[in-house]
């Protein structure tokens, strides 16, 4: 019986105080209980969870890099939580449950590995990758037959917003939709920054009181997105990876801020005891420390 034919019933909430059993069924019942009794969990939707799923995937990557078993177990659990959370909500909507998700995954793995489960023989990793791509193309054709047309930019790689922005620009460039040089990308960036500034009335004496009303916050968000997209275009035209550049900046910021914290601690002070002038001076000292 398919997920379209069977009656979808959400898991029953676990009563009382549960124990950690290591069983999937118990985890599903625990998630159902959280959805029933936790105000935060009850408020969530499949769309509201999207940022958390992305964040957990990145944190799992960091944990694997650290090679710490406890961290890895914790982060794998957090990724599993996202799967269970989504499945619970879709089951509540009567659309599908976790068994449908598992079945779909099993079918995909079997279908994409004919060299394992059928008579096909593939000699090396390159041949496996080529056959994998062929099967994905067949799946896309089947998707089109279900009324899901395949457009030229539909193959954009999943990933962070920066990664997707750079990939979609690269795909469009291959089809001739691009500037010849970086100057056009810079001009577009300047244009988008001007549009963003025009949406914001700045009161410089108190940066916390920008005149941002509920009516124009969405427009500001769009303009900010346009600025970031344009900046990614600059990176791409310079043959730089926007994601790597941003991560380098994040690591640099964390390192410099850590230097500030360490210097304040050495002086017997906390960050909360300092002010912007002192921290600014230590920031410059951190930059000099990097050069030395």
Order of alpha helices (4+ residues) and beta strands (2+ residues): alpha-alpha-alpha-alpha-alpha-alpha-alpha-alpha-alpha-alpha-alpha-alpha
